[in-house]
Amino acid sequence: MYRRSLLSVLPAAALIGVARAATPVVAQPITIGIMGGEIDGTFMRITTDLTSVLNSDDLRVVPIVGKGSLQNLGDLLHLPGVDLALIAADCLAYAQATHLYPTEIVKIEYICKLYDNDMHVCARPEIQTLADLQGKPVNIDVEGAGTNLTARTVFKTLGIQPDLRTDEPTIAQDKLRHGAIAANVYLGGRPIRLFASQPADTGLHMVPVLSTPELEKTYLPAGQLTHADYPTLIPEGQTVETIGVGVTLAAFGWKPGAIRYRNLVVFVDRFFTRFPDLLKPPHHPKWHDVNLSAEQPGWVRFPPAAAWLADHHAGTAVASEGVDAKLKTTQFDQFLAQRGGQHLTPAQRDATWQYFEQERQRSR
């Protein structure tokens, strides 16, 4: 009774003060903002994969929905809270050639090259080649999107002049099914859900994008879309040739010593260290195409990323020696080929081998 009566006469503010003093102070996590892309596109799937693997009590990677490479470039330079962005490689070349952000473009660096975006041209039955799109209504995604930029460049290089439309891709696909446009162009890492989920018997199909010497000055040749990627758009046993453009994980070049520079250093270490986890389902299969050490021509690598790779290269090479014999087995080579993983680094191959072994044991 004495304790109760004593507490009853204490000021409320004093009680609140005691409660607050007893509450432990929780350190705020490092926060990294990363610009992705359209909500159902490959850019956004890659960014959400990063959040699922890297987010912890002391690090938060926050994905932001974007409109594509060109806008991502501008957002990385100017939008508060953005430290990283996915940007197609030809976007930087375009910005440099057109003097877009002329005094600021030097602040764009990259953590690593990710994967190659494949050019998809989904079209009506009567369209068999890109030349058939001359004068026809063709959607190339919204202004500022990487698809929009690349499609304009490709058509101009090939001397083809479609009637270009700039709807959001899902809206355009509905228009395509109803015959309002002749084709819907979209760049992304295959398989793209928009096309993989198309119903059968629509008559729609993928049109080849054949490489030329002029296109090869900027774009990667000999990509292939398969029936496994798009079962309702590509007949079984057939492939559709296309071109691609590299995608980079770009960073804002904060000054060394700045808080957000130090945040990016932490991100690089976590990302590179935990990269093998990104090779496991349900993460996007395009992670199997990533070579962390691959250079991106025309870009400057974020110095701490270059230093991390240099420091860890020798260790990964030694670690991989013990599994070299296993990696040469026919089954594993086929497994890699099916997932586009023939050019993995030693550490990535080790991680993929472990996953391959787990799946093989599970299927017995």
C-alpha contacts under 8 A as a table, 3 or more apart, distances in Angstrom:
res1	aa1	res2	aa2	distance
1	M	4	R	5.12
1	M	5	S	6.14
2	Y	5	S	5.27
2	Y	6	L	6.06
3	R	6	L	5.06
3	R	7	L	6.17
4	R	7	L	5.24
4	R	8	S	6.20
5	S	8	S	4.99
5	S	9	V	6.69
6	L	9	V	5.59
6	L	10	L	6.78
7	L	10	L	5.26
10	L	14	A	6.70
10	L	15	L	7.17
11	P	14	A	5.27
11	P	15	L	6.70
12	A	15	L	5.15
12	A	16	I	6.28
13	A	16	I	5.05
13	A	17	G	6.09
14	A	17	G	4.98
14	A	18	V	6.27
15	L	18	V	5.09
15	L	19	A	6.25
16	I	19	A	5.04
16	I	20	R	6.13
17	G	20	R	5.14
17	G	21	A	6.11
18	V	21	A	5.10
18	V	22	A	6.29
19	A	22	A	5.20
19	A	23	T	6.49
20	R	23	T	5.20
21	A	24	P	7.67
27	A	58	D	7.89
28	Q	58	D	7.07
29	P	57	D	6.27
29	P	58	D	4.08
29	P	59	L	4.99
29	P	60	R	6.31
30	I	58	D	5.89
30	I	59	L	4.69
30	I	60	R	6.01
30	I	263	N	6.33
31	T	59	L	6.03
31	T	60	R	4.77
31	T	61	V	5.95
31	T	62	V	7.11
31	T	263	N	7.49
32	I	59	L	7.80
32	I	60	R	6.21
32	I	61	V	4.79
32	I	62	V	6.01
32	I	81	G	7.59
32	I	82	V	7.23
32	I	83	D	6.05
32	I	84	L	7.50
32	I	263	N	7.25
32	I	264	L	7.49
32	I	267	F	7.82
33	G	61	V	6.04
33	G	62	V	4.87
33	G	63	P	6.21
33	G	64	I	7.09
33	G	81	G	5.65
33	G	82	V	4.56
33	G	83	D	5.31
33	G	84	L	6.31
34	I	47	T	7.18
34	I	61	V	7.05
34	I	62	V	6.08
34	I	63	P	5.05
34	I	64	I	5.97
34	I	82	V	5.79
34	I	83	D	6.04
34	I	84	L	4.49
34	I	85	A	5.17
34	I	86	L	7.82
35	M	47	T	7.85
35	M	63	P	6.07
35	M	64	I	4.81
35	M	65	V	6.33
35	M	66	G	6.01
35	M	72	N	6.23
35	M	75	D	7.78
35	M	76	L	7.64
35	M	82	V	6.82
35	M	84	L	6.28
35	M	85	A	4.43
35	M	86	L	6.42
36	G	43	F	5.03
36	G	44	M	4.64
36	G	46	I	7.75
36	G	47	T	5.89
36	G	63	P	6.32
36	G	64	I	5.69
36	G	65	V	5.41
36	G	66	G	5.47
36	G	68	G	7.63
36	G	72	N	7.75
36	G	85	A	6.30
36	G	86	L	5.94
37	G	41	G	6.37
37	G	42	T	7.55
37	G	43	F	5.00
37	G	44	M	5.01
37	G	64	I	7.68
37	G	65	V	5.24
37	G	66	G	4.13
37	G	67	K	5.26
37	G	68	G	5.30
37	G	69	S	7.94
37	G	86	L	7.87
38	E	41	G	5.21
38	E	43	F	7.29
38	E	44	M	6.34
38	E	65	V	6.00
38	E	66	G	5.71
38	E	67	K	5.66
38	E	68	G	7.15
39	I	44	M	5.92
39	I	65	V	6.19
39	I	66	G	7.96
40	D	44	M	6.60
40	D	45	R	7.11
40	D	193	R	7.22
40	D	194	L	7.76
41	G	44	M	5.57
41	G	45	R	6.44
41	G	188	G	7.05
41	G	192	I	6.90
41	G	193	R	7.58
42	T	45	R	4.99
42	T	46	I	6.09
42	T	188	G	5.70
42	T	189	G	5.77
42	T	192	I	6.87
43	F	46	I	5.28
43	F	47	T	6.37
43	F	86	L	6.55
43	F	188	G	7.65
44	M	47	T	5.10
44	M	48	T	6.17
44	M	63	P	7.62
44	M	65	V	6.94
45	R	48	T	5.21
45	R	49	D	6.13
45	R	284	H	6.94
46	I	49	D	5.06
46	I	50	L	6.47
46	I	283	H	7.95
46	I	284	H	6.77
47	T	50	L	5.13
47	T	51	T	6.55
47	T	63	P	5.91
48	T	51	T	4.99
48	T	52	S	6.26
48	T	63	P	6.43
49	D	52	S	5.17
49	D	53	V	6.42
49	D	278	L	7.11
49	D	283	H	5.98
49	D	284	H	7.50
50	L	53	V	5.35
50	L	54	L	5.82
50	L	55	N	7.83
50	L	61	V	7.34
50	L	271	F	7.88
50	L	278	L	7.71
51	T	54	L	5.34
51	T	55	N	5.26
51	T	60	R	7.40
51	T	61	V	5.39
51	T	62	V	6.95
51	T	63	P	7.40
52	S	55	N	6.14
53	V	274	R	7.44
53	V	277	D	6.88
53	V	278	L	6.99
54	L	59	L	7.23
54	L	60	R	7.52
54	L	61	V	7.11
54	L	270	R	6.74
54	L	271	F	6.82
54	L	274	R	7.58
55	N	58	D	7.88
55	N	59	L	5.49
55	N	60	R	4.94
55	N	61	V	6.02
56	S	59	L	5.17
56	S	60	R	6.43
57	D	60	R	7.62
59	L	267	F	7.98
66	G	71	Q	7.40
66	G	72	N	6.66
67	K	71	Q	6.30
67	K	72	N	7.23
67	K	142	V	7.41
67	K	144	G	6.57
67	K	145	A	5.41
68	G	71	Q	5.76
68	G	72	N	5.90
68	G	87	I	7.51
68	G	144	G	6.10
68	G	145	A	3.76
68	G	146	G	5.06
68	G	147	T	7.59
69	S	72	N	4.89
69	S	73	L	6.11
69	S	86	L	6.79
69	S	87	I	4.57
69	S	88	A	5.75
69	S	91	C	6.40
69	S	144	G	6.89
69	S	145	A	5.50
69	S	146	G	4.55
70	L	73	L	5.18
70	L	74	G	6.63
70	L	87	I	7.43
70	L	91	C	6.06
70	L	144	G	4.93
70	L	145	A	5.88
70	L	146	G	6.04
70	L	149	L	7.83
71	Q	74	G	5.10
71	Q	75	D	6.04
71	Q	144	G	5.15
71	Q	145	A	6.73
72	N	75	D	4.92
72	N	76	L	5.94
72	N	85	A	6.06
72	N	86	L	7.05
72	N	87	I	6.61
73	L	76	L	5.22
73	L	77	L	6.50
73	L	85	A	7.30
73	L	87	I	6.80
73	L	91	C	7.99
73	L	92	L	7.98
74	G	77	L	5.19
74	G	78	H	6.08
74	G	79	L	7.63
75	D	78	H	5.09
75	D	79	L	4.65
75	D	82	V	7.00
76	L	79	L	6.15
76	L	82	V	5.58
76	L	83	D	6.45
76	L	84	L	6.57
76	L	85	A	6.38
76	L	251	A	7.47
76	L	252	F	6.32
77	L	104	E	7.39
77	L	107	K	7.66
77	L	108	I	7.73
77	L	252	F	6.81
79	L	82	V	6.01
82	V	85	A	7.59
83	D	251	A	5.83
83	D	252	F	5.61
83	D	260	R	7.73
83	D	264	L	7.76
84	L	249	L	6.80
84	L	250	A	5.51
84	L	251	A	4.51
84	L	252	F	6.51
85	A	249	L	5.92
85	A	250	A	5.21
85	A	251	A	6.54
86	L	247	V	6.68
86	L	248	T	5.78
86	L	249	L	4.90
86	L	250	A	6.02
87	I	91	C	6.87
87	I	146	G	7.78
87	I	247	V	5.67
87	I	248	T	5.45
87	I	249	L	6.64
87	I	250	A	6.55
88	A	91	C	5.55
88	A	92	L	7.61
88	A	117	N	7.86
88	A	146	G	6.51
88	A	245	V	6.57
88	A	246	G	5.81
88	A	247	V	4.32
88	A	248	T	6.15
89	A	92	L	5.88
89	A	93	A	7.10
89	A	245	V	6.51
89	A	246	G	5.34
89	A	247	V	5.65
89	A	248	T	6.47
89	A	296	Q	7.79
90	D	93	A	5.08
90	D	94	Y	6.13
90	D	150	T	7.49
90	D	218	T	7.11
90	D	245	V	7.01
90	D	246	G	7.81
91	C	94	Y	5.02
91	C	95	A	6.18
91	C	146	G	6.99
91	C	149	L	7.48
92	L	95	A	5.07
92	L	96	Q	6.18
93	A	96	Q	5.15
93	A	97	A	6.08
93	A	298	G	7.79
94	Y	97	A	5.09
94	Y	98	T	6.06
95	A	98	T	5.32
95	A	99	H	5.81
95	A	100	L	4.74
95	A	101	Y	7.21
95	A	105	I	7.92
96	Q	99	H	5.10
96	Q	100	L	6.33
96	Q	102	P	7.18
96	Q	105	I	7.56
97	A	100	L	7.80
99	H	102	P	4.97
100	L	105	I	7.87
101	Y	104	E	5.30
101	Y	105	I	5.70
102	P	105	I	5.94
103	T	106	V	7.09
104	E	107	K	5.69
104	E	108	I	7.85
105	I	108	I	5.67
106	V	109	E	7.69
107	K	252	F	5.89
107	K	253	G	4.76
107	K	254	W	7.66
108	I	250	A	6.72
108	I	251	A	6.05
108	I	252	F	5.27
108	I	253	G	5.85
108	I	300	V	7.77
109	E	250	A	5.66
109	E	251	A	5.20
109	E	252	F	6.25
109	E	253	G	6.01
109	E	299	W	6.53
109	E	300	V	5.14
109	E	301	R	5.35
109	E	302	F	5.38
110	Y	113	K	7.57
110	Y	248	T	6.55
110	Y	249	L	5.68
110	Y	250	A	4.06
110	Y	251	A	5.28
110	Y	299	W	6.91
110	Y	300	V	6.31
110	Y	301	R	4.73
110	Y	302	F	5.43
111	I	248	T	7.56
111	I	249	L	5.56
111	I	250	A	5.95
111	I	251	A	6.54
111	I	268	V	7.44
111	I	301	R	5.93
111	I	302	F	5.58
111	I	305	A	5.80
112	C	248	T	6.03
112	C	249	L	5.65
112	C	250	A	7.59
112	C	292	L	5.68
112	C	293	S	7.16
112	C	294	A	7.16
112	C	295	E	7.46
112	C	296	Q	7.67
112	C	301	R	7.26
112	C	305	A	7.80
113	K	246	G	7.10
113	K	247	V	6.07
113	K	248	T	4.37
113	K	249	L	6.22
113	K	290	V	7.10
113	K	291	N	7.23
113	K	292	L	6.68
113	K	294	A	6.31
113	K	295	E	6.77
113	K	296	Q	6.05
114	L	246	G	7.29
114	L	247	V	5.50
114	L	248	T	5.36
114	L	249	L	6.51
114	L	287	W	7.50
114	L	289	D	7.47
114	L	290	V	5.04
114	L	291	N	7.15
114	L	292	L	7.47
115	Y	189	G	7.43
115	Y	246	G	5.93
115	Y	247	V	5.58
115	Y	248	T	7.61
115	Y	286	K	6.36
115	Y	287	W	7.26
115	Y	289	D	5.66
115	Y	290	V	5.45
116	D	188	G	7.86
116	D	189	G	6.56
116	D	244	G	5.70
116	D	245	V	5.28
116	D	246	G	4.30
116	D	247	V	5.75
117	N	187	L	5.64
117	N	188	G	4.45
117	N	189	G	4.80
117	N	190	R	7.71
117	N	244	G	5.17
117	N	245	V	5.23
117	N	246	G	6.11
117	N	247	V	6.60
118	D	187	L	5.40
118	D	188	G	5.42
118	D	189	G	5.86
118	D	190	R	6.85
118	D	223	G	6.96
118	D	242	T	6.73
118	D	243	I	5.95
118	D	244	G	4.38
118	D	245	V	6.81
119	M	185	V	7.26
119	M	186	Y	6.12
119	M	187	L	4.55
119	M	188	G	6.87
119	M	209	V	7.44
119	M	242	T	6.10
119	M	243	I	5.82
119	M	244	G	5.86
120	H	185	V	5.64
120	H	186	Y	5.23
120	H	187	L	5.87
120	H	188	G	7.76
120	H	206	M	6.90
120	H	207	V	7.65
120	H	242	T	7.41
121	V	183	A	6.43
121	V	184	N	5.85
121	V	185	V	4.57
121	V	186	Y	6.66
121	V	206	M	5.60
121	V	207	V	5.45
121	V	208	P	7.46
121	V	209	V	7.79
122	C	183	A	5.48
122	C	184	N	5.28
122	C	185	V	6.40
122	C	195	F	7.98
122	C	204	L	6.65
122	C	205	H	5.57
122	C	206	M	4.63
122	C	207	V	6.30
123	A	127	I	6.14
123	A	176	L	7.31
123	A	182	A	5.74
123	A	183	A	4.09
123	A	184	N	6.38
123	A	204	L	5.56
123	A	205	H	5.64
123	A	206	M	6.25
123	A	207	V	6.67
124	R	127	I	5.69
124	R	176	L	7.14
124	R	177	R	7.87
124	R	179	G	7.48
124	R	182	A	5.58
124	R	183	A	6.38
124	R	203	G	6.65
124	R	204	L	5.02
124	R	205	H	6.80
125	P	128	Q	7.28
125	P	203	G	5.56
125	P	204	L	5.74
125	P	205	H	6.79
127	I	130	L	7.56
127	I	132	D	5.62
127	I	133	L	6.97
127	I	182	A	7.35
127	I	207	V	7.46
128	Q	132	D	6.63
128	Q	207	V	6.09
129	T	132	D	5.40
129	T	133	L	7.51
129	T	207	V	6.05
129	T	208	P	6.67
129	T	209	V	7.97
130	L	133	L	5.51
130	L	134	Q	7.77
130	L	160	I	7.73
130	L	207	V	7.07
130	L	208	P	7.49
130	L	209	V	7.04
131	A	134	Q	5.75
131	A	160	I	6.32
132	D	136	K	7.94
133	L	136	K	5.06
133	L	137	P	7.63
133	L	138	V	7.40
133	L	160	I	7.42
133	L	161	Q	7.59
133	L	162	P	5.62
133	L	182	A	7.24
133	L	183	A	7.83
134	Q	160	I	5.63
134	Q	161	Q	5.18
134	Q	162	P	4.74
134	Q	163	D	7.76
135	G	161	Q	5.91
135	G	162	P	4.37
135	G	163	D	5.36
136	K	162	P	5.10
136	K	163	D	5.31
136	K	181	I	7.42
136	K	182	A	6.19
137	P	162	P	6.12
137	P	163	D	4.46
137	P	164	L	5.84
137	P	165	R	6.66
137	P	180	A	7.93
137	P	181	I	4.98
137	P	182	A	5.62
137	P	183	A	7.19
138	V	162	P	6.23
138	V	163	D	5.94
138	V	164	L	5.06
138	V	165	R	5.76
138	V	181	I	5.88
138	V	182	A	5.73
138	V	183	A	4.93
138	V	184	N	5.92
138	V	185	V	7.32
139	N	164	L	5.80
139	N	165	R	4.41
139	N	166	T	5.57
139	N	167	D	6.43
139	N	169	P	7.68
139	N	172	A	6.39
139	N	181	I	7.35
139	N	183	A	6.38
139	N	184	N	4.84
139	N	185	V	5.96
140	I	147	T	6.15
140	I	148	N	4.98
140	I	151	A	6.36
140	I	164	L	6.74
140	I	165	R	6.16
140	I	166	T	5.59
140	I	167	D	7.41
140	I	169	P	7.84
140	I	184	N	6.48
140	I	185	V	5.09
140	I	186	Y	6.58
141	D	145	A	6.45
141	D	147	T	6.15
141	D	148	N	5.44
141	D	165	R	7.49
141	D	166	T	4.85
141	D	167	D	5.45
141	D	168	E	5.34
141	D	169	P	5.65
141	D	185	V	7.28
141	D	186	Y	6.96
142	V	145	A	5.73
142	V	148	N	6.46
142	V	166	T	4.59
142	V	167	D	5.58
142	V	168	E	5.72
143	E	148	N	6.20
143	E	166	T	6.55
144	G	148	N	6.77
144	G	149	L	7.26
145	A	148	N	5.23
145	A	149	L	6.61
146	G	149	L	5.18
146	G	150	T	6.11
146	G	187	L	7.51
147	T	150	T	5.17
147	T	151	A	5.77
147	T	185	V	7.31
147	T	186	Y	5.62
147	T	187	L	5.30
148	N	151	A	5.35
148	N	152	R	6.23
148	N	166	T	7.74
149	L	152	R	5.45
149	L	153	T	6.36
150	T	153	T	5.08
150	T	154	V	6.07
151	A	154	V	5.13
151	A	155	F	6.08
151	A	185	V	7.32
152	R	155	F	5.37
152	R	156	K	6.03
153	T	156	K	5.17
153	T	157	T	6.03
154	V	157	T	5.11
154	V	158	L	6.19
154	V	215	L	7.13
155	F	158	L	5.15
155	F	159	G	6.03
155	F	160	I	5.03
155	F	161	Q	6.59
155	F	162	P	7.93
156	K	159	G	5.05
156	K	160	I	6.13
156	K	161	Q	7.20
157	T	160	I	7.83
157	T	214	E	7.04
157	T	215	L	6.99
167	D	171	I	6.36
167	D	172	A	5.74
168	E	171	I	5.50
168	E	172	A	6.23
169	P	172	A	4.95
169	P	173	Q	6.08
169	P	184	N	7.27
169	P	186	Y	7.29
170	T	173	Q	5.09
170	T	174	D	6.51
170	T	194	L	6.91
171	I	174	D	5.32
171	I	175	K	6.44
172	A	175	K	4.94
172	A	176	L	6.07
172	A	181	I	7.78
172	A	184	N	6.35
173	Q	176	L	4.89
173	Q	177	R	6.32
173	Q	184	N	6.34
174	D	177	R	5.23
174	D	178	H	6.46
175	K	178	H	5.13
175	K	179	G	6.20
175	K	180	A	5.09
175	K	181	I	6.14
176	L	179	G	5.11
176	L	180	A	5.79
176	L	181	I	5.12
176	L	182	A	6.36
176	L	183	A	6.38
176	L	184	N	6.87
177	R	180	A	7.78
177	R	202	T	6.97
177	R	204	L	7.49
179	G	182	A	6.80
181	I	184	N	7.66
188	G	192	I	6.64
189	G	192	I	6.55
189	G	286	K	6.36
190	R	225	L	7.62
190	R	229	D	6.67
190	R	286	K	7.43
191	P	195	F	7.74
191	P	196	A	6.44
191	P	229	D	5.12
191	P	230	Y	7.13
192	I	195	F	5.73
192	I	196	A	5.97
193	R	196	A	4.86
193	R	197	S	5.72
194	L	197	S	5.83
194	L	198	Q	6.98
195	F	198	Q	5.40
195	F	230	Y	6.57
195	F	233	L	7.79
196	A	229	D	6.53
196	A	230	Y	4.76
196	A	231	P	7.01
196	A	232	T	7.43
197	S	230	Y	7.95
198	Q	232	T	6.50
198	Q	233	L	7.69
199	P	202	T	6.72
199	P	232	T	6.52
200	A	203	G	7.93
200	A	232	T	5.06
200	A	233	L	7.75
201	D	204	L	7.92
201	D	232	T	7.56
204	L	233	L	6.19
205	H	232	T	7.98
205	H	233	L	4.51
205	H	234	I	6.29
206	M	233	L	6.20
206	M	234	I	6.66
206	M	240	V	6.92
207	V	240	V	7.04
208	P	240	V	5.37
208	P	241	E	5.10
208	P	242	T	5.68
209	V	241	E	6.01
209	V	242	T	4.38
209	V	243	I	6.23
210	L	221	P	7.87
210	L	241	E	6.29
210	L	242	T	5.86
210	L	243	I	7.05
211	S	215	L	6.07
211	S	216	E	6.62
211	S	221	P	5.55
211	S	222	A	7.27
211	S	242	T	7.23
211	S	243	I	6.40
212	T	215	L	5.16
212	T	216	E	6.12
213	P	216	E	5.11
213	P	217	K	6.77
214	E	217	K	5.61
214	E	218	T	7.84
215	L	218	T	5.79
215	L	219	Y	5.70
216	E	219	Y	4.93
216	E	220	L	6.05
216	E	221	P	6.47
218	T	245	V	7.79
219	Y	243	I	6.33
219	Y	244	G	5.66
219	Y	245	V	5.34
220	L	223	G	7.57
220	L	243	I	5.46
220	L	244	G	4.87
220	L	245	V	5.95
220	L	246	G	7.90
221	P	242	T	6.91
221	P	243	I	4.81
221	P	244	G	6.62
222	A	241	E	6.18
222	A	242	T	6.18
222	A	243	I	6.19
223	G	241	E	5.70
223	G	242	T	4.95
223	G	243	I	5.45
223	G	244	G	6.63
224	Q	239	T	6.09
224	Q	240	V	5.46
224	Q	241	E	4.65
224	Q	242	T	5.83
225	L	229	D	6.50
225	L	230	Y	7.70
225	L	239	T	5.59
225	L	240	V	5.01
225	L	241	E	6.45
225	L	242	T	7.27
226	T	229	D	5.19
226	T	230	Y	6.44
226	T	231	P	7.87
226	T	234	I	6.50
226	T	238	Q	6.59
226	T	239	T	4.71
226	T	240	V	6.51
227	H	230	Y	5.08
227	H	231	P	4.64
227	H	232	T	7.68
227	H	233	L	7.40
227	H	234	I	4.90
227	H	235	P	5.85
227	H	236	E	5.24
227	H	237	G	6.87
227	H	238	Q	6.59
227	H	239	T	6.83
228	A	231	P	5.66
228	A	236	E	7.92
230	Y	233	L	5.41
230	Y	234	I	5.93
231	P	234	I	5.74
231	P	235	P	6.81
231	P	236	E	7.24
232	T	235	P	7.27
234	I	238	Q	6.59
234	I	239	T	7.08
234	I	240	V	7.66
235	P	238	Q	5.67
248	T	296	Q	7.65
251	A	302	F	7.24
253	G	261	Y	7.64
253	G	302	F	7.27
254	W	258	A	6.65
254	W	260	R	6.75
254	W	261	Y	5.19
255	K	258	A	5.68
255	K	261	Y	6.45
256	P	261	Y	5.91
256	P	262	R	7.52
257	G	261	Y	6.34
257	G	262	R	6.45
258	A	261	Y	5.10
258	A	262	R	6.35
259	I	262	R	5.15
259	I	263	N	6.22
260	R	263	N	4.75
260	R	264	L	6.24
261	Y	264	L	5.18
261	Y	265	V	6.44
262	R	265	V	4.99
262	R	266	V	6.50
263	N	266	V	5.23
263	N	267	F	6.32
264	L	267	F	4.81
264	L	268	V	6.10
265	V	268	V	5.21
265	V	269	D	6.44
265	V	304	P	6.23
265	V	305	A	7.68
266	V	269	D	5.30
266	V	270	R	6.29
267	F	270	R	5.22
267	F	271	F	5.89
268	V	271	F	5.14
268	V	272	F	5.96
268	V	304	P	7.56
268	V	305	A	6.17
269	D	272	F	5.45
269	D	273	T	5.86
269	D	308	W	7.33
270	R	273	T	5.17
270	R	274	R	5.89
271	F	274	R	5.39
271	F	275	F	5.71
272	F	275	F	5.13
272	F	292	L	7.80
273	T	276	P	7.71
274	R	277	D	5.69
274	R	278	L	7.46
275	F	278	L	5.40
275	F	279	L	7.29
275	F	348	Q	7.72
276	P	279	L	5.42
276	P	280	K	7.46
276	P	347	A	7.62
276	P	348	Q	6.01
276	P	351	A	5.28
276	P	352	T	7.44
277	D	280	K	5.67
277	D	351	A	7.87
278	L	281	P	7.76
278	L	283	H	6.07
278	L	287	W	6.51
279	L	283	H	6.76
279	L	285	P	7.43
279	L	287	W	5.91
279	L	288	H	6.05
279	L	348	Q	7.96
279	L	351	A	7.44
279	L	352	T	6.65
280	K	283	H	6.13
280	K	352	T	7.87
280	K	355	Y	6.84
281	P	284	H	7.45
283	H	287	W	7.59
284	H	287	W	6.11
285	P	288	H	5.81
285	P	289	D	7.83
285	P	339	R	6.69
286	K	289	D	5.33
286	K	290	V	7.13
286	K	340	G	7.86
287	W	290	V	5.34
288	H	339	R	6.65
288	H	340	G	6.46
288	H	341	G	5.06
288	H	344	L	7.21
289	D	339	R	7.97
289	D	340	G	5.86
289	D	341	G	5.35
289	D	342	Q	7.91
289	D	343	H	7.08
289	D	344	L	6.90
290	V	344	L	6.87
291	N	294	A	5.40
291	N	343	H	7.08
291	N	344	L	5.58
291	N	345	T	5.88
292	L	309	L	7.97
292	L	345	T	7.44
293	S	309	L	6.75
293	S	345	T	7.63
296	Q	299	W	5.75
301	R	305	A	6.94
301	R	306	A	6.40
302	F	305	A	5.43
302	F	306	A	6.51
303	P	306	A	5.09
303	P	307	A	6.15
304	P	307	A	4.94
304	P	308	W	6.06
305	A	308	W	5.13
305	A	309	L	6.31
306	A	309	L	5.29
306	A	310	A	6.22
307	A	310	A	5.09
307	A	311	D	6.09
308	W	311	D	5.18
308	W	312	H	6.19
309	L	312	H	5.30
309	L	313	H	5.81
310	A	313	H	5.46
310	A	314	A	7.91
311	D	314	A	7.21
312	H	315	G	5.36
312	H	316	T	6.37
313	H	316	T	5.44
313	H	317	A	6.30
314	A	317	A	5.20
314	A	318	V	6.38
315	G	318	V	5.30
315	G	319	A	6.16
316	T	319	A	4.99
316	T	320	S	6.13
316	T	346	P	6.12
316	T	347	A	5.53
317	A	320	S	5.36
317	A	321	E	6.82
317	A	346	P	6.14
317	A	347	A	7.68
318	V	321	E	5.57
319	A	322	G	6.59
319	A	346	P	7.95
319	A	347	A	7.70
320	S	323	V	5.64
320	S	324	D	6.46
320	S	346	P	5.57
320	S	347	A	6.77
320	S	350	D	6.48
321	E	324	D	5.39
322	G	325	A	7.50
323	V	326	K	5.29
323	V	327	L	6.32
323	V	350	D	7.21
324	D	327	L	5.13
324	D	328	K	6.69
325	A	328	K	5.49
325	A	329	T	7.33
326	K	329	T	5.66
326	K	332	F	7.85
327	L	332	F	6.24
327	L	333	D	6.97
327	L	349	R	7.91
327	L	353	W	7.29
328	K	332	F	7.11
328	K	333	D	6.60
329	T	332	F	5.50
329	T	333	D	6.27
330	T	333	D	5.17
330	T	334	Q	6.19
331	Q	334	Q	5.22
331	Q	335	F	6.19
332	F	335	F	4.85
332	F	336	L	6.22
332	F	353	W	7.57
332	F	356	F	7.32
333	D	336	L	5.14
333	D	337	A	6.14
333	D	342	Q	7.80
334	Q	337	A	5.00
334	Q	338	Q	6.16
335	F	338	Q	5.40
335	F	339	R	6.65
335	F	356	F	7.78
336	L	339	R	5.24
336	L	340	G	6.03
336	L	341	G	4.72
336	L	342	Q	5.76
337	A	340	G	5.11
337	A	341	G	6.00
337	A	342	Q	6.01
338	Q	341	G	7.74
340	G	343	H	7.96
341	G	344	L	5.78
344	L	347	A	7.92
344	L	348	Q	5.61
344	L	349	R	5.74
345	T	348	Q	5.17
345	T	349	R	6.14
346	P	349	R	5.08
346	P	350	D	6.17
347	A	350	D	5.11
347	A	351	A	6.33
348	Q	351	A	5.13
348	Q	352	T	6.10
349	R	352	T	4.97
349	R	353	W	5.96
350	D	353	W	5.08
350	D	354	Q	6.39
351	A	354	Q	5.21
351	A	355	Y	6.48
352	T	355	Y	5.08
352	T	356	F	6.04
353	W	356	F	4.90
353	W	357	E	6.10
354	Q	357	E	5.17
354	Q	358	Q	6.27
355	Y	358	Q	5.08
355	Y	359	E	6.25
356	F	359	E	5.23
356	F	360	R	6.09
357	E	360	R	5.01
357	E	361	Q	6.12
358	Q	361	Q	5.23
358	Q	362	R	6.11
359	E	362	R	4.98
359	E	363	S	6.16
360	R	363	S	5.27
360	R	364	R	6.60
361	Q	364	R	5.44
